[in-house]
Amino acid sequence: MEGAAPVVSDPLRILCLNYEYPPVGGGGGRIAHRINAALAARGHSVRVQTAGMRHLPARAVVDGVEIYRAPSFRNREDTCTVPEMALYLLTSFLPTLRHIRRWKPHVVHAHFAVPTGALAHAVSLVTGAPYVLTAHLGDVPGGVPEQTASLFRLVQPLTRPIWKRAAAVTAVSTFVADLAERAYRLRPRVILNGISLGPRPAIAVHSPPRLLMVGRLSVQKNPLLAIRALALLRDLPWEFHVAGDGPLRAGMEQEAQSSGCADRIRFLGWLDSASVAAEMSAADALLLTSLSEGLPMAAIEALDRGLAIISSRIGGVADVVEEGANGALCELTAESFAAALRNILSDPVRFHRLRTHSAQRAGAFDLDASVSAYEAVLRAASG
């Protein structure tokens, strides 16, 4: 962790439950690890119970955090099916009970109400251990409707006790908190995802400007829209880097070829954190074409690097993008994204101003403030 972390005189033992944890999973796992590592740096003892894969050790210590992985028979690091989530619950139940009975954590911190919250609820019923529930986008009805609408029609009555029994509930964005309040009639405390902010970047728009996409190339991220929008801007200078992988990568590559833009687009595949940071530092704007987001970590990291953000008009980016100030919000059409990009790419002065405002906005996502908020919630929940 960067900087001197405050060390507490009465440290907690915190058991973190998360069905996916780095290197497995996406942004939710990375968020959990950042919080856990920062809490460990402050002197708290943190254990994680998560899903394992064949190539990962059953136990590891990373950044002061003890990680325990139960067999889950998960096939891919980047995607988890509903049966694989259920297997995590089955194979992690007894290990979680052992942690509680032998290690005696003061509090359990469950990331994701579905499926992890079910595990926290079950062990709490057996042991009485208090748990804090942190809600991400996929946890709430309406968050990712294209993926979870039918599932929530079946399981929402079963998820209500998970929310009601929690000693405290937090949400990673205002949008997630609003959806949770509508569905479960309780108001989570909003604790925005945080990062360790770097030194303020020197803002200079490159020639040609570099656009960047980061994340899973999945239906939710809607990446084909980006290629179709850029195909309408062949008359302008730009280059586009794609950091990530997933089921829609092949379709993106085919779209790039057929649109005549393949020579201006680079597919980088999955990158480690340092490589993603380097790509961010070399870019000018983040392109976010998602159908839904809770609070995208890529967007927060883009603020820290002073990138303009061109995003779809979805609730989950309201905490990050101020339209016209540090980016643009677009309808989910290639024409809408192309028009917003044309306005920015053809006006270097405006582009520079958007980037400068993003760098200023990054201060709202300081990791220390986020960790202090979680620390207070966990301590209060521990009773």
C-alpha positions as CSV (number, residue, x, y, z in Angstrom):
1,M,0.0,0.0,0.0
2,E,1.2,3.5,-0.7
3,G,1.8,6.0,2.1
4,A,1.8,5.4,5.9
5,A,-1.4,3.6,6.9
6,P,-2.8,4.4,10.4
7,V,-2.4,1.5,12.7
8,V,-5.2,0.8,15.1
9,S,-4.7,-0.1,18.8
10,D,-7.7,-2.5,18.9
11,P,-7.5,-4.5,15.7
12,L,-10.3,-6.6,14.3
13,R,-10.3,-10.1,12.9
14,I,-12.3,-9.8,9.7
15,L,-13.5,-12.8,7.6
16,C,-14.1,-11.7,4.1
17,L,-16.4,-13.9,1.9
18,N,-16.3,-13.5,-1.8
19,Y,-17.1,-16.0,-4.5
20,E,-14.4,-14.6,-6.7
21,Y,-11.1,-13.1,-5.7
22,P,-8.0,-12.1,-7.7
23,P,-6.8,-13.5,-10.0
24,V,-10.3,-14.9,-10.4
25,G,-13.2,-12.6,-11.4
26,G,-13.5,-9.0,-12.3
27,G,-13.8,-5.6,-10.6
28,G,-15.7,-6.8,-7.5
29,G,-12.8,-9.1,-6.5
30,R,-10.2,-6.4,-7.1
31,I,-12.3,-3.9,-5.0
32,A,-12.4,-6.5,-2.1
33,H,-8.7,-7.1,-2.2
34,R,-7.9,-3.4,-2.2
35,I,-10.1,-2.9,0.9
36,N,-8.7,-6.0,2.6
37,A,-5.0,-5.1,1.9
38,A,-5.5,-1.6,3.3
39,L,-7.2,-3.0,6.4
40,A,-4.3,-5.4,6.9
41,A,-1.9,-2.6,6.5
42,R,-3.7,-0.8,9.4
43,G,-3.1,-3.8,11.6
44,H,-6.3,-5.7,11.3
45,S,-6.2,-9.5,10.6
46,V,-8.0,-10.4,7.4
47,R,-8.9,-13.8,6.0
48,V,-10.7,-14.5,2.8
49,Q,-12.8,-17.5,1.9
50,T,-13.2,-17.8,-1.9
51,A,-13.5,-20.2,-4.8
52,G,-10.4,-22.0,-6.0
53,M,-9.3,-23.2,-9.4
54,R,-7.0,-26.1,-10.2
55,H,-4.0,-23.9,-11.0
56,L,-4.3,-21.8,-7.8
57,P,-2.9,-22.8,-4.3
58,A,-5.5,-23.7,-1.7
59,R,-3.9,-21.1,0.6
60,A,-1.9,-18.0,0.0
61,V,-0.9,-14.7,1.7
62,V,-1.1,-11.7,-0.6
63,D,-0.5,-8.1,0.7
64,G,-0.9,-9.3,4.3
65,V,-4.3,-11.0,3.5
66,E,-4.7,-14.7,4.1
67,I,-6.6,-16.3,1.2
68,Y,-8.3,-19.7,1.5
69,R,-9.7,-21.3,-1.7
70,A,-12.2,-24.1,-1.6
71,P,-12.7,-26.4,-4.7
72,S,-15.3,-24.9,-6.9
73,F,-14.8,-26.7,-10.2
74,R,-14.9,-23.3,-11.9
75,N,-13.7,-23.5,-15.5
76,R,-12.8,-19.9,-16.3
77,E,-11.2,-17.0,-14.3
78,D,-13.3,-14.4,-16.0
79,T,-16.8,-16.0,-16.0
80,C,-18.8,-17.8,-13.4
81,T,-22.0,-19.8,-14.1
82,V,-24.9,-20.2,-11.7
83,P,-24.0,-23.8,-11.0
84,E,-20.4,-22.8,-10.3
85,M,-21.8,-20.2,-7.8
86,A,-23.8,-22.9,-6.1
87,L,-20.7,-25.1,-5.9
88,Y,-18.9,-22.2,-4.2
89,L,-21.6,-22.1,-1.5
90,L,-21.5,-25.9,-1.0
91,T,-17.7,-26.2,-0.8
92,S,-17.1,-23.1,1.3
93,F,-19.8,-23.7,3.9
94,L,-17.8,-26.0,6.2
95,P,-14.5,-24.0,5.8
96,T,-16.4,-20.9,6.7
97,L,-17.8,-22.5,9.8
98,R,-14.3,-23.6,10.8
99,H,-12.9,-20.1,10.4
100,I,-15.7,-18.8,12.7
101,R,-15.4,-21.5,15.3
102,R,-11.6,-21.7,15.5
103,W,-10.4,-18.2,14.4
104,K,-13.4,-16.4,15.9
105,P,-13.6,-13.3,13.6
106,H,-15.2,-10.3,15.1
107,V,-17.2,-9.7,11.9
108,V,-17.8,-11.2,8.5
109,H,-17.7,-9.0,5.4
110,A,-19.6,-10.5,2.5
111,H,-19.1,-9.1,-1.0
112,F,-22.1,-9.7,-3.3
113,A,-25.5,-10.6,-1.9
114,V,-25.8,-13.2,-4.6
115,P,-24.3,-15.7,-4.1
116,T,-22.0,-14.8,-1.3
117,G,-24.6,-13.3,1.0
118,A,-26.4,-16.6,1.1
119,L,-23.2,-18.1,2.7
120,A,-22.9,-15.3,5.2
121,H,-26.6,-15.6,6.1
122,A,-26.4,-19.4,6.6
123,V,-23.3,-19.3,8.8
124,S,-24.8,-16.4,10.8
125,L,-27.9,-18.5,11.5
126,V,-25.7,-21.3,12.8
127,T,-23.1,-19.3,14.7
128,G,-24.6,-15.9,15.3
129,A,-21.7,-14.2,13.6
130,P,-22.6,-10.7,12.5
131,Y,-22.0,-9.9,8.8
132,V,-21.8,-6.7,6.7
133,L,-23.2,-7.0,3.2
134,T,-21.6,-5.0,0.4
135,A,-23.8,-4.8,-2.6
136,H,-22.5,-4.6,-6.2
137,L,-24.5,-4.1,-9.3
138,G,-25.5,-7.7,-10.0
139,D,-27.0,-8.0,-6.5
140,V,-30.0,-5.9,-7.1
141,P,-33.0,-6.3,-9.3
142,G,-32.7,-4.0,-12.3
143,G,-28.9,-3.8,-12.0
144,V,-28.0,-6.1,-14.9
145,P,-31.4,-6.9,-16.3
146,E,-30.1,-8.5,-19.5
147,Q,-28.4,-11.2,-17.4
148,T,-30.3,-11.5,-14.1
149,A,-34.0,-10.4,-14.6
150,S,-35.3,-14.0,-14.9
151,L,-33.1,-15.2,-12.0
152,F,-34.4,-12.5,-9.7
153,R,-38.0,-13.3,-10.5
154,L,-37.2,-16.8,-9.0
155,V,-34.8,-15.9,-6.1
156,Q,-35.8,-12.4,-4.9
157,P,-38.1,-13.8,-2.1
158,L,-35.2,-15.9,-0.9
159,T,-32.7,-13.1,-0.9
160,R,-34.8,-10.8,1.3
161,P,-33.6,-12.5,4.6
162,I,-30.0,-12.0,3.5
163,W,-30.5,-8.3,3.4
164,K,-32.6,-8.1,6.6
165,R,-30.3,-10.1,8.8
166,A,-27.2,-8.2,7.9
167,A,-25.7,-6.1,10.7
168,A,-25.1,-3.4,8.1
169,V,-25.4,-3.0,4.3
170,T,-23.2,-0.9,2.1
171,A,-23.3,-0.3,-1.7
172,V,-20.5,0.6,-4.0
173,S,-22.4,3.4,-5.8
174,T,-25.4,5.7,-5.4
175,F,-27.1,3.8,-8.3
176,V,-26.8,0.4,-6.6
177,A,-28.0,1.9,-3.3
178,D,-31.1,3.4,-5.1
179,L,-31.9,0.0,-6.7
180,A,-31.5,-1.8,-3.4
181,E,-33.7,0.6,-1.6
182,R,-36.4,0.1,-4.2
183,A,-36.2,-3.7,-4.0
184,Y,-35.6,-4.3,-0.3
185,R,-36.9,-1.1,1.4
186,L,-33.6,-0.4,3.2
187,R,-31.0,2.2,2.4
188,P,-27.5,1.0,2.2
189,R,-24.6,3.3,3.1
190,V,-22.8,4.3,0.0
191,I,-19.1,3.8,0.1
192,L,-17.6,4.6,-3.3
193,N,-14.9,2.3,-4.7
194,G,-11.5,3.8,-4.0
195,I,-8.0,3.6,-5.4
196,S,-4.6,4.7,-4.2
197,L,-4.4,8.0,-6.1
198,G,-1.1,8.7,-7.9
199,P,0.5,12.0,-8.4
200,R,-1.5,14.4,-10.6
201,P,-0.8,13.6,-14.2
202,A,0.6,16.0,-16.8
203,I,-2.3,16.5,-19.2
204,A,-1.4,16.4,-22.9
205,V,-3.6,15.0,-25.7
206,H,-1.6,12.7,-27.8
207,S,-1.4,12.7,-31.6
208,P,-3.2,10.7,-32.7
209,P,-5.5,10.6,-29.6
210,R,-5.6,7.1,-28.0
211,L,-8.9,5.7,-26.9
212,L,-9.0,2.8,-24.4
213,M,-11.5,0.1,-23.4
214,V,-10.8,-2.1,-20.3
215,G,-12.7,-5.1,-19.0
216,R,-14.5,-8.3,-20.0
217,L,-15.6,-8.4,-23.6
218,S,-19.1,-9.6,-22.7
219,V,-22.7,-8.8,-23.5
220,Q,-22.9,-6.5,-20.5
221,K,-19.9,-4.4,-21.7
222,N,-21.4,-4.2,-25.2
223,P,-18.0,-3.8,-26.9
224,L,-19.2,-4.3,-30.5
225,L,-20.8,-0.9,-30.2
226,A,-17.4,0.7,-29.8
227,I,-16.1,-0.7,-33.1
228,R,-19.3,0.4,-34.9
229,A,-19.0,3.9,-33.6
230,L,-15.3,4.2,-34.5
231,A,-16.1,3.0,-38.0
232,L,-18.1,6.2,-38.4
233,L,-15.0,8.3,-37.6
234,R,-12.5,7.0,-40.1
235,D,-12.0,10.5,-41.3
236,L,-10.5,11.6,-37.9
237,P,-7.2,10.6,-36.4
238,W,-7.5,8.1,-33.5
239,E,-6.2,4.7,-32.3
240,F,-8.1,2.3,-30.1
241,H,-6.6,-0.2,-27.6
242,V,-8.7,-2.9,-26.0
243,A,-7.4,-4.4,-22.7
244,G,-9.5,-7.5,-21.9
245,D,-10.9,-10.6,-23.3
246,G,-14.1,-12.5,-23.4
247,P,-16.7,-14.2,-25.5
248,L,-17.2,-11.2,-27.8
249,R,-13.5,-10.6,-28.7
250,A,-13.8,-12.6,-31.9
251,G,-16.8,-10.6,-33.0
252,M,-15.0,-7.4,-32.3
253,E,-12.0,-8.5,-34.4
254,Q,-14.4,-9.5,-37.3
255,E,-16.2,-6.1,-37.0
256,A,-12.9,-4.2,-37.1
257,Q,-11.8,-6.1,-40.2
258,S,-15.1,-5.6,-42.0
259,S,-15.2,-1.9,-41.1
260,G,-11.7,-1.2,-42.4
261,C,-10.4,0.0,-39.1
262,A,-8.4,-3.1,-38.0
263,D,-5.1,-1.3,-38.6
264,R,-6.0,1.3,-35.9
265,I,-7.2,-1.1,-33.3
266,R,-5.1,-3.3,-31.0
267,F,-6.4,-6.2,-28.9
268,L,-4.2,-6.6,-25.9
269,G,-5.9,-9.5,-24.1
270,W,-5.9,-9.8,-20.3
271,L,-3.3,-7.6,-18.7
272,D,-2.0,-7.5,-15.2
273,S,-2.6,-4.4,-13.0
274,A,0.7,-2.8,-13.9
275,S,0.2,-3.2,-17.6
276,V,-3.4,-1.8,-17.3
277,A,-2.0,1.2,-15.4
278,A,0.6,1.7,-18.2
279,E,-2.1,1.6,-20.8
280,M,-4.2,4.1,-18.8
281,S,-1.2,6.5,-18.6
282,A,-0.7,6.3,-22.4
283,A,-4.3,6.9,-23.2
284,D,-6.4,10.1,-23.6
285,A,-10.0,8.8,-23.2
286,L,-11.8,5.8,-21.8
287,L,-14.6,4.4,-23.9
288,L,-17.4,2.7,-21.9
289,T,-20.2,1.2,-23.9
290,S,-21.8,-0.9,-21.2
291,L,-25.4,-1.8,-20.9
292,S,-25.2,-1.5,-17.1
293,E,-22.6,-0.7,-14.5
294,G,-22.5,-0.4,-10.7
295,L,-19.4,1.8,-10.3
296,P,-16.9,0.8,-12.9
297,M,-13.3,0.5,-11.5
298,A,-11.9,1.3,-15.0
299,A,-13.6,4.6,-14.9
300,I,-12.2,5.5,-11.5
301,E,-8.7,4.5,-12.6
302,A,-9.3,6.7,-15.7
303,L,-10.1,9.7,-13.5
304,D,-6.8,9.1,-11.7
305,R,-4.9,9.3,-15.0
306,G,-6.9,12.3,-16.2
307,L,-8.8,10.6,-19.0
308,A,-11.9,11.9,-20.6
309,I,-14.7,9.4,-20.3
310,I,-17.2,8.7,-23.1
311,S,-19.8,6.5,-21.6
312,S,-23.3,5.1,-22.2
313,R,-26.0,6.9,-20.4
314,I,-26.5,4.5,-17.5
315,G,-27.1,5.1,-13.8
316,G,-23.8,3.5,-12.6
317,V,-21.6,6.2,-14.0
318,A,-23.4,9.1,-12.3
319,D,-20.8,9.2,-9.5
320,V,-17.9,9.4,-12.1
321,V,-19.0,11.3,-15.2
322,E,-20.3,14.8,-15.2
323,E,-21.6,15.3,-18.7
324,G,-19.8,18.1,-20.5
325,A,-17.3,18.6,-17.7
326,N,-15.1,15.5,-17.8
327,G,-16.8,13.4,-20.5
328,A,-19.9,12.7,-22.5
329,L,-23.0,10.4,-21.9
330,C,-24.4,8.7,-25.0
331,E,-27.4,6.7,-26.0
332,L,-26.8,3.1,-26.9
333,T,-26.3,3.7,-30.6
334,A,-23.2,3.9,-32.7
335,E,-24.4,7.2,-34.0
336,S,-24.7,8.7,-30.5
337,F,-21.2,7.6,-29.5
338,A,-19.7,8.7,-32.9
339,A,-21.2,12.2,-32.5
340,A,-19.8,12.6,-28.9
341,L,-16.4,11.3,-30.0
342,R,-16.4,13.6,-33.1
343,N,-17.1,16.7,-30.9
344,I,-14.1,15.8,-28.6
345,L,-11.6,14.5,-31.2
346,S,-12.1,17.6,-33.4
347,D,-11.6,20.1,-30.6
348,P,-8.2,19.6,-28.9
349,V,-8.9,22.5,-26.5
350,R,-12.1,20.9,-25.3
351,F,-10.4,17.5,-25.1
352,H,-7.7,18.9,-22.8
353,R,-10.3,20.6,-20.6
354,L,-12.3,17.4,-20.2
355,R,-9.1,15.5,-19.2
356,T,-8.1,18.2,-16.7
357,H,-11.5,18.0,-15.0
358,S,-11.3,14.3,-14.7
359,A,-8.0,14.6,-12.9
360,Q,-9.6,17.0,-10.5
361,R,-12.6,14.7,-9.9
362,A,-10.4,11.8,-8.9
363,G,-10.0,13.1,-5.3
364,A,-13.5,11.8,-4.4
365,F,-12.3,8.2,-4.8
366,D,-9.3,8.2,-2.5
367,L,-8.8,4.7,-1.1
368,D,-8.0,5.8,2.4
369,A,-11.3,7.5,2.8
370,S,-13.1,4.4,1.5
371,V,-11.2,2.1,3.8
372,S,-11.9,4.3,6.8
373,A,-15.6,4.1,6.0
374,Y,-15.5,0.3,5.8
375,E,-13.5,0.1,8.9
376,A,-16.1,2.1,10.8
377,V,-19.0,0.0,9.5
378,L,-17.2,-3.3,10.3
379,R,-16.3,-2.1,13.8
380,A,-19.8,-1.0,14.6
381,A,-21.2,-4.3,13.2
382,S,-18.8,-6.4,15.3
383,G,-20.7,-5.1,18.3
